[in-house]
């Protein structure tokens, strides 16, 4: 998923979403990457510093967090 820091004001659904297990991400400001459950759009949202989010995504892409 391509999220442009500070310029993605709409929620973007993960390309890995399946079977109703969906995560959406946006970055309306340069300081925060927001994440929510697409089934609970009015529910809680998590906010991450861009460096933390990038580290998480890089770890997933490198399979460091899979099957753990």
N, CA, C and O atoms as CSV, one atom per row, in Angstrom:
chain,resi,resn,atom,element,x,y,z
A,1,UNK,N,N,0.856,-1.165,0.000
A,1,UNK,CA,C,0.000,0.000,0.000
A,1,UNK,C,C,0.896,1.220,0.000
A,1,UNK,O,O,1.860,1.284,0.763
A,2,UNK,N,N,0.599,2.163,-0.824
A,2,UNK,CA,C,1.398,3.377,-0.922
A,2,UNK,C,C,0.729,4.484,-0.129
A,2,UNK,O,O,-0.366,4.935,-0.466
A,3,UNK,N,N,1.392,4.909,0.918
A,3,UNK,CA,C,0.878,5.989,1.755
A,3,UNK,C,C,1.886,7.138,1.672
A,3,UNK,O,O,3.049,6.978,2.041
A,4,UNK,N,N,1.438,8.283,1.190
A,4,UNK,CA,C,2.299,9.455,1.103
A,4,UNK,C,C,2.193,10.226,2.412
A,4,UNK,O,O,1.141,10.779,2.732
A,5,UNK,N,N,3.279,10.259,3.159
A,5,UNK,CA,C,3.290,10.910,4.470
A,5,UNK,C,C,2.795,12.347,4.372
A,5,UNK,O,O,3.352,13.166,3.641
A,6,UNK,N,N,1.738,12.631,5.124
A,6,UNK,CA,C,1.195,13.977,5.186
A,6,UNK,C,C,0.241,14.355,4.076
A,6,UNK,O,O,-0.303,15.459,4.085
A,7,UNK,N,N,0.021,13.456,3.109
A,7,UNK,CA,C,-0.864,13.838,2.011
A,7,UNK,C,C,-1.881,12.760,1.646
A,7,UNK,O,O,-2.550,12.873,0.619
A,8,UNK,N,N,-2.008,11.730,2.455
A,8,UNK,CA,C,-3.011,10.701,2.218
A,8,UNK,C,C,-4.135,10.922,3.213
A,8,UNK,O,O,-4.126,10.362,4.309
A,9,UNK,N,N,-5.104,11.744,2.824
A,9,UNK,CA,C,-6.175,12.140,3.734
A,9,UNK,C,C,-7.331,11.144,3.763
A,9,UNK,O,O,-8.119,11.139,4.710
A,10,UNK,N,N,-7.440,10.306,2.742
A,10,UNK,CA,C,-8.482,9.282,2.721
A,10,UNK,C,C,-7.888,7.968,3.216
A,10,UNK,O,O,-6.682,7.741,3.119
A,11,UNK,N,N,-8.749,7.114,3.743
A,11,UNK,CA,C,-8.311,5.807,4.237
A,11,UNK,C,C,-8.007,4.894,3.058
A,11,UNK,O,O,-8.776,4.846,2.098
A,12,UNK,N,N,-6.896,4.171,3.120
A,12,UNK,CA,C,-6.467,3.252,2.081
A,12,UNK,C,C,-6.490,1.841,2.647
A,12,UNK,O,O,-5.865,1.569,3.672
A,13,UNK,N,N,-7.208,0.948,1.985
A,13,UNK,CA,C,-7.311,-0.436,2.458
A,13,UNK,C,C,-6.057,-1.214,2.080
A,13,UNK,O,O,-5.522,-1.057,0.982
A,14,UNK,N,N,-5.601,-2.044,2.991
A,14,UNK,CA,C,-4.433,-2.878,2.744
A,14,UNK,C,C,-4.668,-3.791,1.552
A,14,UNK,O,O,-5.771,-4.306,1.367
A,15,UNK,N,N,-3.655,-3.988,0.760
A,15,UNK,CA,C,-3.757,-4.890,-0.387
A,15,UNK,C,C,-3.798,-6.349,0.072
A,15,UNK,O,O,-4.110,-7.232,-0.726
A,16,UNK,N,N,-3.490,-6.614,1.343
A,16,UNK,CA,C,-3.516,-7.963,1.886
A,16,UNK,C,C,-4.836,-8.285,2.581
A,16,UNK,O,O,-4.962,-9.353,3.180
A,17,UNK,N,N,-5.808,-7.404,2.518
A,17,UNK,CA,C,-7.090,-7.621,3.175
A,17,UNK,C,C,-7.821,-8.802,2.540
A,17,UNK,O,O,-7.880,-8.932,1.317
A,18,UNK,N,N,-8.374,-9.659,3.398
A,18,UNK,CA,C,-9.124,-10.812,2.908
A,18,UNK,C,C,-10.058,-11.312,3.999
A,18,UNK,O,O,-9.793,-11.124,5.186
A,19,UNK,N,N,-11.129,-11.935,3.602
A,19,UNK,CA,C,-12.070,-12.562,4.529
A,19,UNK,C,C,-12.567,-11.611,5.612
A,19,UNK,O,O,-12.814,-12.040,6.739
A,20,UNK,N,N,-12.716,-10.340,5.292
A,20,UNK,CA,C,-13.228,-9.379,6.261
A,20,UNK,C,C,-12.197,-8.878,7.250
A,20,UNK,O,O,-12.510,-8.013,8.067
A,21,UNK,N,N,-10.980,-9.390,7.203
A,21,UNK,CA,C,-9.922,-8.943,8.107
A,21,UNK,C,C,-9.160,-7.808,7.413
A,21,UNK,O,O,-8.122,-8.035,6.792
A,22,UNK,N,N,-9.679,-6.606,7.527
A,22,UNK,CA,C,-9.131,-5.488,6.767
A,22,UNK,C,C,-8.562,-4.407,7.673
A,22,UNK,O,O,-9.130,-4.082,8.716
A,23,UNK,N,N,-7.448,-3.867,7.260
A,23,UNK,CA,C,-6.822,-2.745,7.930
A,23,UNK,C,C,-6.774,-1.599,6.940
A,23,UNK,O,O,-6.470,-1.793,5.763
A,24,UNK,N,N,-7.077,-0.397,7.426
A,24,UNK,CA,C,-6.986,0.800,6.589
A,24,UNK,C,C,-5.986,1.753,7.216
A,24,UNK,O,O,-5.855,1.825,8.438
A,25,UNK,N,N,-5.284,2.481,6.362
A,25,UNK,CA,C,-4.208,3.366,6.797
A,25,UNK,C,C,-4.373,4.713,6.115
A,25,UNK,O,O,-4.846,4.795,4.981
A,26,UNK,N,N,-3.975,5.778,6.824
A,26,UNK,CA,C,-3.916,7.105,6.200
A,26,UNK,C,C,-2.871,7.942,6.933
A,26,UNK,O,O,-2.459,7.618,8.047
A,27,UNK,N,N,-2.457,9.012,6.287
A,27,UNK,CA,C,-1.523,9.960,6.889
A,27,UNK,C,C,-1.956,11.361,6.475
A,27,UNK,O,O,-1.496,11.898,5.468
A,28,UNK,N,N,-2.847,11.939,7.269
A,28,UNK,CA,C,-3.352,13.274,6.958
A,28,UNK,C,C,-2.364,14.358,7.362
A,28,UNK,O,O,-2.437,15.479,6.858
A,29,UNK,N,N,-1.437,14.038,8.271
A,29,UNK,CA,C,-0.392,14.972,8.685
A,29,UNK,C,C,0.953,14.262,8.585
A,29,UNK,O,O,1.000,13.034,8.655
A,30,UNK,N,N,2.042,15.001,8.423
A,30,UNK,CA,C,3.350,14.359,8.296
A,30,UNK,C,C,3.822,13.639,9.568
A,30,UNK,O,O,4.729,12.810,9.499
A,31,UNK,N,N,3.231,13.938,10.709
A,31,UNK,CA,C,3.707,13.401,11.973
A,31,UNK,C,C,3.091,12.061,12.361
A,31,UNK,O,O,3.624,11.374,13.233
A,32,UNK,N,N,1.981,11.672,11.734
A,32,UNK,CA,C,1.244,10.492,12.206
A,32,UNK,C,C,0.760,9.619,11.048
A,32,UNK,O,O,0.240,10.118,10.050
A,33,UNK,N,N,0.943,8.307,11.203
A,33,UNK,CA,C,0.321,7.317,10.340
A,33,UNK,C,C,-0.813,6.715,11.176
A,33,UNK,O,O,-0.563,6.160,12.245
A,34,UNK,N,N,-2.045,6.822,10.699
A,34,UNK,CA,C,-3.209,6.318,11.423
A,34,UNK,C,C,-3.648,4.983,10.843
A,34,UNK,O,O,-3.609,4.778,9.630
A,35,UNK,N,N,-4.069,4.067,11.728
A,35,UNK,CA,C,-4.504,2.729,11.330
A,35,UNK,C,C,-5.842,2.440,11.998
A,35,UNK,O,O,-6.041,2.774,13.166
A,36,UNK,N,N,-6.767,1.816,11.251
A,36,UNK,CA,C,-8.056,1.441,11.832
A,36,UNK,C,C,-8.536,0.125,11.230
A,36,UNK,O,O,-8.043,-0.326,10.196
A,37,UNK,N,N,-9.503,-0.473,11.903
A,37,UNK,CA,C,-10.184,-1.680,11.427
A,37,UNK,C,C,-11.287,-1.224,10.484
A,37,UNK,O,O,-12.133,-0.420,10.877
A,38,UNK,N,N,-11.300,-1.712,9.263
A,38,UNK,CA,C,-12.292,-1.260,8.287
A,38,UNK,C,C,-13.711,-1.679,8.652
A,38,UNK,O,O,-14.672,-1.103,8.144
A,39,UNK,N,N,-13.855,-2.671,9.523
A,39,UNK,CA,C,-15.196,-3.086,9.940
A,39,UNK,C,C,-15.730,-2.203,11.061
A,39,UNK,O,O,-16.922,-2.251,11.366
A,40,UNK,N,N,-14.872,-1.402,11.676
A,40,UNK,CA,C,-15.277,-0.535,12.789
A,40,UNK,C,C,-14.757,0.873,12.529
A,40,UNK,O,O,-13.933,1.386,13.286
A,41,UNK,N,N,-15.243,1.498,11.451
A,41,UNK,CA,C,-14.712,2.786,11.017
A,41,UNK,C,C,-14.875,3.889,12.060
A,41,UNK,O,O,-14.091,4.838,12.078
A,42,UNK,N,N,-15.879,3.779,12.926
A,42,UNK,CA,C,-16.063,4.779,13.985
A,42,UNK,C,C,-15.333,4.369,15.264
A,42,UNK,O,O,-15.351,5.100,16.255
A,43,UNK,N,N,-14.700,3.216,15.241
A,43,UNK,CA,C,-14.010,2.702,16.423
A,43,UNK,C,C,-12.652,3.341,16.636
A,43,UNK,O,O,-12.319,4.344,16.004
A,44,UNK,N,N,-11.871,2.755,17.529
A,44,UNK,CA,C,-10.559,3.335,17.855
A,44,UNK,C,C,-9.589,3.281,16.681
A,44,UNK,O,O,-9.686,2.432,15.795
A,45,UNK,N,N,-8.671,4.206,16.712
A,45,UNK,CA,C,-7.610,4.284,15.704
A,45,UNK,C,C,-6.283,4.303,16.424
A,45,UNK,O,O,-6.166,4.840,17.526
A,46,UNK,N,N,-5.301,3.722,15.804
A,46,UNK,CA,C,-3.949,3.750,16.346
A,46,UNK,C,C,-3.142,4.762,15.557
A,46,UNK,O,O,-3.322,4.897,14.346
A,47,UNK,N,N,-2.260,5.470,16.230
A,47,UNK,CA,C,-1.386,6.427,15.566
A,47,UNK,C,C,0.066,6.050,15.782
A,47,UNK,O,O,0.472,5.723,16.897
A,48,UNK,N,N,0.844,6.095,14.717
A,48,UNK,CA,C,2.254,5.724,14.777
A,48,UNK,C,C,3.114,6.833,14.189
A,48,UNK,O,O,2.709,7.510,13.244
A,49,UNK,N,N,4.292,7.013,14.748
A,49,UNK,CA,C,5.276,7.901,14.121
A,49,UNK,C,C,5.667,7.265,12.788
A,49,UNK,O,O,5.748,6.040,12.696
A,50,UNK,N,N,5.910,8.065,11.764
A,50,UNK,CA,C,6.247,7.488,10.456
A,50,UNK,C,C,7.416,6.500,10.502
A,50,UNK,O,O,7.376,5.477,9.819
A,51,UNK,N,N,8.447,6.784,11.288
A,51,UNK,CA,C,9.592,5.866,11.364
A,51,UNK,C,C,9.187,4.521,11.963
A,51,UNK,O,O,9.664,3.476,11.520
A,52,UNK,N,N,8.306,4.542,12.971
A,52,UNK,CA,C,7.835,3.295,13.583
A,52,UNK,C,C,7.009,2.490,12.595
A,52,UNK,O,O,7.164,1.272,12.508
A,53,UNK,N,N,6.133,3.153,11.848
A,53,UNK,CA,C,5.305,2.461,10.861
A,53,UNK,C,C,6.167,1.855,9.755
A,53,UNK,O,O,5.949,0.717,9.340
A,54,UNK,N,N,7.141,2.620,9.285
A,54,UNK,CA,C,8.039,2.126,8.237
A,54,UNK,C,C,8.807,0.903,8.733
A,54,UNK,O,O,8.970,-0.068,7.994
A,55,UNK,N,N,9.279,0.945,9.974
A,55,UNK,CA,C,9.980,-0.207,10.538
A,55,UNK,C,C,9.091,-1.436,10.617
A,55,UNK,O,O,9.535,-2.548,10.329
A,56,UNK,N,N,7.834,-1.241,11.008
A,56,UNK,CA,C,6.879,-2.344,11.088
A,56,UNK,C,C,6.637,-2.949,9.709
A,56,UNK,O,O,6.695,-4.168,9.547
A,57,UNK,N,N,6.367,-2.108,8.721
A,57,UNK,CA,C,6.102,-2.593,7.362
A,57,UNK,C,C,7.346,-3.286,6.798
A,57,UNK,O,O,7.232,-4.327,6.151
A,58,UNK,N,N,8.514,-2.725,7.033
A,58,UNK,CA,C,9.753,-3.357,6.563
A,58,UNK,C,C,9.956,-4.727,7.208
A,58,UNK,O,O,10.397,-5.670,6.551
A,59,UNK,N,N,9.629,-4.832,8.509
A,59,UNK,CA,C,9.754,-6.119,9.198
A,59,UNK,C,C,8.799,-7.151,8.601
A,59,UNK,O,O,9.159,-8.316,8.433
A,60,UNK,N,N,7.574,-6.712,8.281
A,60,UNK,CA,C,6.620,-7.621,7.647
A,60,UNK,C,C,7.098,-8.055,6.274
A,60,UNK,O,O,7.009,-9.233,5.928
A,61,UNK,N,N,7.600,-7.125,5.497
A,61,UNK,CA,C,8.077,-7.444,4.162
A,61,UNK,C,C,9.273,-8.378,4.205
A,61,UNK,O,O,9.478,-9.181,3.294
A,62,UNK,N,N,10.057,-8.272,5.264
A,62,UNK,CA,C,11.217,-9.150,5.412
A,62,UNK,C,C,10.882,-10.442,6.145
A,62,UNK,O,O,11.779,-11.223,6.463
A,63,UNK,N,N,9.614,-10.671,6.414
A,63,UNK,CA,C,9.098,-11.856,7.087
A,63,UNK,C,C,9.587,-12.004,8.522
A,63,UNK,O,O,9.470,-13.087,9.095
A,64,UNK,N,N,10.127,-10.953,9.115
A,64,UNK,CA,C,10.619,-11.025,10.496
A,64,UNK,C,C,9.503,-11.274,11.497
A,64,UNK,O,O,9.756,-11.846,12.557
A,65,UNK,N,N,8.267,-10.860,11.190
A,65,UNK,CA,C,7.173,-10.998,12.131
A,65,UNK,C,C,6.199,-12.114,11.767
A,65,UNK,O,O,5.213,-12.326,12.474
A,66,UNK,N,N,6.452,-12.807,10.709
A,66,UNK,CA,C,5.535,-13.878,10.297
A,66,UNK,C,C,5.802,-15.152,11.101
A,66,UNK,O,O,6.937,-15.467,11.458
A,67,UNK,N,N,4.734,-15.854,11.363
A,67,UNK,CA,C,4.798,-17.129,12.085
A,67,UNK,C,C,5.491,-17.043,13.431
A,67,UNK,O,O,6.150,-17.986,13.869
A,68,UNK,N,N,5.334,-15.894,14.082
A,68,UNK,CA,C,5.957,-15.775,15.405
A,68,UNK,C,C,4.914,-15.820,16.495
A,68,UNK,O,O,5.251,-15.734,17.676
